[in-house]
């Protein structure tokens, strides 16, 4: 598999295999906010709404973070209250949280099949619900929409990458899955998991 296929940033919400029943479940990354003062660390460590983690930045310096998983609490930040000074519940919206999800694979999974709803550490791409194996290589997609576009892209003869919503993802599909002699096998397997 190409390096870029493995590396580019993962979307905030993913379809994964439910850790309890194996059916399709929704994973959402937790929103991370940097803890501003050392005196605030104990609040976030003791509060059940948050997961406390110690992170390292690119230069090796450690920093403290509080992770909030909105999909465990009605997909909102309304459960957050009585925060230390300097924080607001809106800090944990994904648009304003401190770091992108590539800093932490921590989040929450919710399954409509078995009603599982819990914190989860993402093991991507092993957790991917939409994944197939072809000639000892794994091809995966983030969710149903990206899987449909992946199938359509591989099936197309002109492969106009800009005709798709998942352009960046499709740009990094390893060549081995796009070859003419394997195309039918890939499409057949993708169709099977889409049913």
C-alpha atoms as an extended CHARMM CRD file, in Angstrom:
* protein
*
       195  EXT
         1         1  UNK       CA              0.0000000000        0.0000000000        0.0000000000  PROA      1               0.0000000000
         2         2  UNK       CA              1.2380000000        3.4830000000       -0.7480000000  PROA      2               0.0000000000
         3         3  UNK       CA              2.4850000000        5.6690000000        2.0780000000  PROA      3               0.0000000000
         4         4  UNK       CA              0.0200000000        8.4480000000        1.2620000000  PROA      4               0.0000000000
         5         5  UNK       CA             -2.9660000000        6.0960000000        1.3310000000  PROA      5               0.0000000000
         6         6  UNK       CA             -2.1070000000        5.2780000000        4.9250000000  PROA      6               0.0000000000
         7         7  UNK       CA             -1.1520000000        8.8020000000        5.9820000000  PROA      7               0.0000000000
         8         8  UNK       CA             -3.6630000000       11.4120000000        4.9070000000  PROA      8               0.0000000000
         9         9  UNK       CA             -6.0130000000       12.7800000000        7.5270000000  PROA      9               0.0000000000
        10        10  UNK       CA             -8.9660000000       10.6880000000        8.5610000000  PROA      10              0.0000000000
        11        11  UNK       CA            -12.4390000000       12.2900000000        8.6250000000  PROA      11              0.0000000000
        12        12  UNK       CA            -14.0430000000       13.0250000000       11.9580000000  PROA      12              0.0000000000
        13        13  UNK       CA            -16.7660000000       10.3700000000       11.5510000000  PROA      13              0.0000000000
        14        14  UNK       CA            -16.1150000000        6.8430000000       10.2770000000  PROA      14              0.0000000000
        15        15  UNK       CA            -17.9990000000        3.6140000000        9.7330000000  PROA      15              0.0000000000
        16        16  UNK       CA            -16.2530000000        0.9130000000       11.7470000000  PROA      16              0.0000000000
        17        17  UNK       CA            -16.9240000000       -2.6690000000       12.7960000000  PROA      17              0.0000000000
        18        18  UNK       CA            -18.7600000000       -2.5940000000       16.1040000000  PROA      18              0.0000000000
        19        19  UNK       CA            -16.4100000000       -3.9830000000       18.7840000000  PROA      19              0.0000000000
        20        20  UNK       CA            -19.3900000000       -5.8190000000       20.3270000000  PROA      20              0.0000000000
        21        21  UNK       CA            -21.3460000000       -7.2890000000       17.4020000000  PROA      21              0.0000000000
        22        22  UNK       CA            -19.2040000000       -6.7080000000       14.2930000000  PROA      22              0.0000000000
        23        23  UNK       CA            -21.9650000000       -4.8480000000       12.4270000000  PROA      23              0.0000000000
        24        24  UNK       CA            -21.5720000000       -1.3360000000       11.0360000000  PROA      24              0.0000000000
        25        25  UNK       CA            -21.1820000000        1.2910000000       13.7620000000  PROA      25              0.0000000000
        26        26  UNK       CA            -20.3510000000        4.9820000000       13.8290000000  PROA      26              0.0000000000
        27        27  UNK       CA            -17.0590000000        6.1700000000       15.2830000000  PROA      27              0.0000000000
        28        28  UNK       CA            -16.5100000000        9.8480000000       16.0150000000  PROA      28              0.0000000000
        29        29  UNK       CA            -13.2000000000       11.2980000000       17.1300000000  PROA      29              0.0000000000
        30        30  UNK       CA            -13.2290000000       13.1070000000       20.4330000000  PROA      30              0.0000000000
        31        31  UNK       CA            -12.6650000000       16.8590000000       20.3960000000  PROA      31              0.0000000000
        32        32  UNK       CA             -9.4150000000       17.8270000000       22.1140000000  PROA      32              0.0000000000
        33        33  UNK       CA             -8.8250000000       20.9940000000       24.0940000000  PROA      33              0.0000000000
        34        34  UNK       CA             -5.4710000000       21.9320000000       25.5760000000  PROA      34              0.0000000000
        35        35  UNK       CA             -5.6040000000       22.2500000000       29.3630000000  PROA      35              0.0000000000
        36        36  UNK       CA             -4.4070000000       25.7740000000       30.0600000000  PROA      36              0.0000000000
        37        37  UNK       CA             -3.2380000000       25.5570000000       33.6730000000  PROA      37              0.0000000000
        38        38  UNK       CA             -1.7710000000       22.7400000000       35.7710000000  PROA      38              0.0000000000
        39        39  UNK       CA             -4.3610000000       23.3890000000       38.4890000000  PROA      39              0.0000000000
        40        40  UNK       CA             -7.0970000000       22.4540000000       35.9640000000  PROA      40              0.0000000000
        41        41  UNK       CA             -5.6770000000       18.9780000000       35.2550000000  PROA      41              0.0000000000
        42        42  UNK       CA             -7.3190000000       17.3500000000       38.2980000000  PROA      42              0.0000000000
        43        43  UNK       CA            -10.7530000000       18.6660000000       37.2390000000  PROA      43              0.0000000000
        44        44  UNK       CA            -10.5070000000       16.9950000000       33.8420000000  PROA      44              0.0000000000
        45        45  UNK       CA             -9.0060000000       13.7850000000       35.2560000000  PROA      45              0.0000000000
        46        46  UNK       CA            -11.8940000000       13.4120000000       37.7180000000  PROA      46              0.0000000000
        47        47  UNK       CA            -14.7450000000       14.4890000000       35.4430000000  PROA      47              0.0000000000
        48        48  UNK       CA            -16.4950000000       11.5230000000       33.7810000000  PROA      48              0.0000000000
        49        49  UNK       CA            -17.3840000000       13.6130000000       30.7180000000  PROA      49              0.0000000000
        50        50  UNK       CA            -13.7380000000       13.9420000000       29.7120000000  PROA      50              0.0000000000
        51        51  UNK       CA            -10.8260000000       11.6990000000       28.9260000000  PROA      51              0.0000000000
        52        52  UNK       CA             -7.5240000000       13.1690000000       30.0900000000  PROA      52              0.0000000000
        53        53  UNK       CA             -4.4370000000       12.5060000000       27.9550000000  PROA      53              0.0000000000
        54        54  UNK       CA             -0.8370000000       13.6670000000       27.9160000000  PROA      54              0.0000000000
        55        55  UNK       CA              0.2130000000       14.5520000000       24.3630000000  PROA      55              0.0000000000
        56        56  UNK       CA              3.5340000000       15.3720000000       22.7080000000  PROA      56              0.0000000000
        57        57  UNK       CA              3.9190000000       17.9980000000       20.0280000000  PROA      57              0.0000000000
        58        58  UNK       CA              6.2050000000       17.6790000000       16.9910000000  PROA      58              0.0000000000
        59        59  UNK       CA              9.1820000000       19.0460000000       18.9020000000  PROA      59              0.0000000000
        60        60  UNK       CA              8.7440000000       16.5080000000       21.7200000000  PROA      60              0.0000000000
        61        61  UNK       CA              7.2320000000       18.8260000000       24.3260000000  PROA      61              0.0000000000
        62        62  UNK       CA              4.4070000000       17.4020000000       26.4390000000  PROA      62              0.0000000000
        63        63  UNK       CA              1.0580000000       19.0960000000       26.9240000000  PROA      63              0.0000000000
        64        64  UNK       CA             -2.1420000000       18.1450000000       28.7190000000  PROA      64              0.0000000000
        65        65  UNK       CA             -5.4300000000       17.6840000000       26.8860000000  PROA      65              0.0000000000
        66        66  UNK       CA             -9.0730000000       17.0190000000       27.7020000000  PROA      66              0.0000000000
        67        67  UNK       CA            -11.0400000000       14.9540000000       25.1730000000  PROA      67              0.0000000000
        68        68  UNK       CA            -14.8200000000       15.1210000000       24.9320000000  PROA      68              0.0000000000
        69        69  UNK       CA            -16.8730000000       12.6060000000       22.9180000000  PROA      69              0.0000000000
        70        70  UNK       CA            -20.0550000000       14.3780000000       21.8230000000  PROA      70              0.0000000000
        71        71  UNK       CA            -21.7040000000       11.2380000000       20.4120000000  PROA      71              0.0000000000
        72        72  UNK       CA            -21.8550000000        9.8160000000       23.9410000000  PROA      72              0.0000000000
        73        73  UNK       CA            -23.9020000000       12.8190000000       25.0210000000  PROA      73              0.0000000000
        74        74  UNK       CA            -26.5350000000       13.4380000000       22.3700000000  PROA      74              0.0000000000
        75        75  UNK       CA            -24.0690000000       14.7950000000       19.7960000000  PROA      75              0.0000000000
        76        76  UNK       CA            -23.7700000000       18.1150000000       21.5720000000  PROA      76              0.0000000000
        77        77  UNK       CA            -21.7210000000       19.9140000000       24.1850000000  PROA      77              0.0000000000
        78        78  UNK       CA            -24.7930000000       20.6230000000       26.3540000000  PROA      78              0.0000000000
        79        79  UNK       CA            -23.7000000000       18.0260000000       28.9220000000  PROA      79              0.0000000000
        80        80  UNK       CA            -20.6000000000       20.1120000000       29.7010000000  PROA      80              0.0000000000
        81        81  UNK       CA            -21.0780000000       22.5100000000       32.6060000000  PROA      81              0.0000000000
        82        82  UNK       CA            -19.2780000000       24.0160000000       35.6190000000  PROA      82              0.0000000000
        83        83  UNK       CA            -15.9140000000       24.2730000000       33.8700000000  PROA      83              0.0000000000
        84        84  UNK       CA            -12.8440000000       25.9740000000       35.3610000000  PROA      84              0.0000000000
        85        85  UNK       CA            -12.3090000000       29.6020000000       34.3420000000  PROA      85              0.0000000000
        86        86  UNK       CA            -11.0450000000       30.0390000000       30.8000000000  PROA      86              0.0000000000
        87        87  UNK       CA            -13.0770000000       27.2220000000       29.1960000000  PROA      87              0.0000000000
        88        88  UNK       CA            -16.4850000000       27.1160000000       27.5410000000  PROA      88              0.0000000000
        89        89  UNK       CA            -18.4410000000       24.0760000000       26.3050000000  PROA      89              0.0000000000
        90        90  UNK       CA            -18.0710000000       25.3890000000       22.7430000000  PROA      90              0.0000000000
        91        91  UNK       CA            -14.2970000000       24.8170000000       23.0060000000  PROA      91              0.0000000000
        92        92  UNK       CA            -15.0800000000       21.1230000000       22.4420000000  PROA      92              0.0000000000
        93        93  UNK       CA            -16.8180000000       21.6320000000       19.1060000000  PROA      93              0.0000000000
        94        94  UNK       CA            -14.6890000000       19.9240000000       16.4600000000  PROA      94              0.0000000000
        95        95  UNK       CA            -14.3550000000       23.1690000000       14.5390000000  PROA      95              0.0000000000
        96        96  UNK       CA            -12.7170000000       24.9230000000       17.4920000000  PROA      96              0.0000000000
        97        97  UNK       CA            -11.0000000000       22.0920000000       19.3670000000  PROA      97              0.0000000000
        98        98  UNK       CA             -7.2510000000       22.3820000000       19.8470000000  PROA      98              0.0000000000
        99        99  UNK       CA             -5.9610000000       19.7150000000       17.5080000000  PROA      99              0.0000000000
       100       100  UNK       CA             -7.0300000000       17.6290000000       14.5650000000  PROA      100             0.0000000000
       101       101  UNK       CA             -7.9960000000       14.0020000000       15.0170000000  PROA      101             0.0000000000
       102       102  UNK       CA             -4.6440000000       12.7380000000       13.7380000000  PROA      102             0.0000000000
       103       103  UNK       CA             -3.2160000000       13.6990000000       17.1500000000  PROA      103             0.0000000000
       104       104  UNK       CA             -5.3910000000       11.1560000000       18.9020000000  PROA      104             0.0000000000
       105       105  UNK       CA             -7.3470000000        8.1400000000       17.7690000000  PROA      105             0.0000000000
       106       106  UNK       CA             -9.5280000000        8.3780000000       20.8420000000  PROA      106             0.0000000000
       107       107  UNK       CA            -13.2720000000        8.8220000000       20.4130000000  PROA      107             0.0000000000
       108       108  UNK       CA            -16.5470000000        6.9850000000       20.8410000000  PROA      108             0.0000000000
       109       109  UNK       CA            -18.4420000000        4.2960000000       18.9850000000  PROA      109             0.0000000000
       110       110  UNK       CA            -22.2070000000        3.9530000000       18.7240000000  PROA      110             0.0000000000
       111       111  UNK       CA            -23.9500000000        0.9660000000       17.1530000000  PROA      111             0.0000000000
       112       112  UNK       CA            -27.6190000000        1.0280000000       16.2120000000  PROA      112             0.0000000000
       113       113  UNK       CA            -27.6570000000       -2.7760000000       15.8650000000  PROA      113             0.0000000000
       114       114  UNK       CA            -26.6470000000       -3.8170000000       19.3980000000  PROA      114             0.0000000000
       115       115  UNK       CA            -27.0060000000       -0.4010000000       21.1010000000  PROA      115             0.0000000000
       116       116  UNK       CA            -23.3440000000       -0.2700000000       22.1020000000  PROA      116             0.0000000000
       117       117  UNK       CA            -22.2820000000        3.2710000000       22.9910000000  PROA      117             0.0000000000
       118       118  UNK       CA            -18.8690000000        3.6940000000       24.5740000000  PROA      118             0.0000000000
       119       119  UNK       CA            -15.4250000000        5.2110000000       24.3660000000  PROA      119             0.0000000000
       120       120  UNK       CA            -13.1590000000        3.5980000000       21.8090000000  PROA      120             0.0000000000
       121       121  UNK       CA             -9.5330000000        3.8220000000       20.7290000000  PROA      121             0.0000000000
       122       122  UNK       CA             -9.4840000000        3.6750000000       16.9320000000  PROA      122             0.0000000000
       123       123  UNK       CA             -7.2280000000        1.1140000000       15.2520000000  PROA      123             0.0000000000
       124       124  UNK       CA             -7.3700000000        2.3350000000       11.6610000000  PROA      124             0.0000000000
       125       125  UNK       CA             -7.6190000000        0.7400000000        9.1370000000  PROA      125             0.0000000000
       126       126  UNK       CA             -8.1600000000       -2.5410000000       11.0180000000  PROA      126             0.0000000000
       127       127  UNK       CA            -11.4440000000       -1.1450000000       12.4250000000  PROA      127             0.0000000000
       128       128  UNK       CA            -12.7420000000       -0.0440000000        9.0040000000  PROA      128             0.0000000000
       129       129  UNK       CA            -16.1520000000       -1.5510000000        8.2460000000  PROA      129             0.0000000000
       130       130  UNK       CA            -15.7570000000       -0.9730000000        4.5200000000  PROA      130             0.0000000000
       131       131  UNK       CA            -12.6090000000       -2.9300000000        3.7520000000  PROA      131             0.0000000000
       132       132  UNK       CA            -11.7640000000       -5.7390000000        1.3870000000  PROA      132             0.0000000000
       133       133  UNK       CA             -8.7470000000       -7.9430000000        0.8570000000  PROA      133             0.0000000000
       134       134  UNK       CA             -7.4230000000       -8.5180000000       -2.6440000000  PROA      134             0.0000000000
       135       135  UNK       CA             -4.1910000000      -10.4590000000       -3.2090000000  PROA      135             0.0000000000
       136       136  UNK       CA             -3.0290000000      -10.0380000000        0.4060000000  PROA      136             0.0000000000
       137       137  UNK       CA             -3.6010000000       -6.2680000000        0.3240000000  PROA      137             0.0000000000
       138       138  UNK       CA             -6.3240000000       -4.3630000000        2.1390000000  PROA      138             0.0000000000
       139       139  UNK       CA             -8.4190000000       -1.6940000000        0.4310000000  PROA      139             0.0000000000
       140       140  UNK       CA            -10.5620000000        0.3960000000        2.7610000000  PROA      140             0.0000000000
       141       141  UNK       CA            -12.8970000000        3.3630000000        2.7160000000  PROA      141             0.0000000000
       142       142  UNK       CA            -14.1190000000        5.7090000000        5.4280000000  PROA      142             0.0000000000
       143       143  UNK       CA            -17.8650000000        5.2560000000        5.1230000000  PROA      143             0.0000000000
       144       144  UNK       CA            -20.6380000000        4.1920000000        2.7420000000  PROA      144             0.0000000000
       145       145  UNK       CA            -20.3840000000        7.3330000000        0.5810000000  PROA      145             0.0000000000
       146       146  UNK       CA            -16.6280000000        7.0290000000        0.1040000000  PROA      146             0.0000000000
       147       147  UNK       CA            -17.0290000000        3.3000000000       -0.6630000000  PROA      147             0.0000000000
       148       148  UNK       CA            -19.5780000000        4.0090000000       -3.3960000000  PROA      148             0.0000000000
       149       149  UNK       CA            -17.2790000000        6.6060000000       -4.9330000000  PROA      149             0.0000000000
       150       150  UNK       CA            -14.3120000000        4.2370000000       -4.6360000000  PROA      150             0.0000000000
       151       151  UNK       CA            -16.2330000000        1.5360000000       -6.4860000000  PROA      151             0.0000000000
       152       152  UNK       CA            -17.4300000000        3.9540000000       -9.1700000000  PROA      152             0.0000000000
       153       153  UNK       CA            -13.9490000000        5.4090000000       -9.6030000000  PROA      153             0.0000000000
       154       154  UNK       CA            -12.3210000000        1.9930000000      -10.0350000000  PROA      154             0.0000000000
       155       155  UNK       CA            -15.0980000000        0.9190000000      -12.4360000000  PROA      155             0.0000000000
       156       156  UNK       CA            -14.8060000000        4.0340000000      -14.6050000000  PROA      156             0.0000000000
       157       157  UNK       CA            -12.6570000000        3.9990000000      -17.7200000000  PROA      157             0.0000000000
       158       158  UNK       CA            -11.7590000000        7.6960000000      -17.8570000000  PROA      158             0.0000000000
       159       159  UNK       CA            -11.1760000000        8.0820000000      -14.0680000000  PROA      159             0.0000000000
       160       160  UNK       CA            -11.8020000000       11.8070000000      -13.8990000000  PROA      160             0.0000000000
       161       161  UNK       CA            -10.7510000000       12.2650000000      -10.2770000000  PROA      161             0.0000000000
       162       162  UNK       CA            -12.4060000000       15.6900000000      -10.0270000000  PROA      162             0.0000000000
       163       163  UNK       CA            -15.8640000000       14.2920000000      -10.7810000000  PROA      163             0.0000000000
       164       164  UNK       CA            -16.0210000000       12.8570000000       -7.2340000000  PROA      164             0.0000000000
       165       165  UNK       CA            -16.6700000000       14.3350000000       -3.7950000000  PROA      165             0.0000000000
       166       166  UNK       CA            -13.9150000000       12.2010000000       -2.2330000000  PROA      166             0.0000000000
       167       167  UNK       CA            -11.1960000000       13.4470000000       -4.6010000000  PROA      167             0.0000000000
       168       168  UNK       CA             -8.3640000000       13.6100000000       -2.0720000000  PROA      168             0.0000000000
       169       169  UNK       CA             -9.0990000000       10.1000000000       -0.8280000000  PROA      169             0.0000000000
       170       170  UNK       CA             -9.2980000000        8.6880000000       -4.3710000000  PROA      170             0.0000000000
       171       171  UNK       CA             -6.0280000000       10.3680000000       -5.3620000000  PROA      171             0.0000000000
       172       172  UNK       CA             -4.2270000000        8.1120000000       -2.9120000000  PROA      172             0.0000000000
       173       173  UNK       CA             -5.6690000000        4.7130000000       -3.8150000000  PROA      173             0.0000000000
       174       174  UNK       CA             -2.7520000000        2.3580000000       -4.4730000000  PROA      174             0.0000000000
       175       175  UNK       CA             -2.2190000000        1.5500000000       -8.1440000000  PROA      175             0.0000000000
       176       176  UNK       CA             -2.4280000000       -2.1940000000       -7.5020000000  PROA      176             0.0000000000
       177       177  UNK       CA             -6.2080000000       -1.8600000000       -6.9270000000  PROA      177             0.0000000000
       178       178  UNK       CA             -6.7450000000        0.1250000000      -10.1370000000  PROA      178             0.0000000000
       179       179  UNK       CA             -5.1720000000       -2.3080000000      -12.5930000000  PROA      179             0.0000000000
       180       180  UNK       CA             -7.3710000000       -3.6990000000      -15.3580000000  PROA      180             0.0000000000
       181       181  UNK       CA             -6.7300000000       -7.3610000000      -14.4650000000  PROA      181             0.0000000000
       182       182  UNK       CA             -7.9920000000       -6.8940000000      -10.8940000000  PROA      182             0.0000000000
       183       183  UNK       CA            -10.7410000000       -4.3010000000      -11.4740000000  PROA      183             0.0000000000
       184       184  UNK       CA            -13.6240000000       -6.8020000000      -11.6940000000  PROA      184             0.0000000000
       185       185  UNK       CA            -12.5900000000       -8.5380000000       -8.4640000000  PROA      185             0.0000000000
       186       186  UNK       CA            -12.3480000000       -5.2320000000       -6.5880000000  PROA      186             0.0000000000
       187       187  UNK       CA            -15.7310000000       -4.0250000000       -7.8630000000  PROA      187             0.0000000000
       188       188  UNK       CA            -17.3990000000       -7.3460000000       -7.0100000000  PROA      188             0.0000000000
       189       189  UNK       CA            -16.0380000000       -7.2800000000       -3.4420000000  PROA      189             0.0000000000
       190       190  UNK       CA            -16.9990000000       -3.6430000000       -2.9430000000  PROA      190             0.0000000000
       191       191  UNK       CA            -20.5230000000       -4.3410000000       -4.1810000000  PROA      191             0.0000000000
       192       192  UNK       CA            -20.7760000000       -7.2180000000       -1.7280000000  PROA      192             0.0000000000
       193       193  UNK       CA            -19.9470000000       -5.1110000000        1.3210000000  PROA      193             0.0000000000
       194       194  UNK       CA            -22.2670000000       -2.3210000000        0.1220000000  PROA      194             0.0000000000
       195       195  UNK       CA            -25.3230000000       -4.6700000000        0.1850000000  PROA      195             0.0000000000
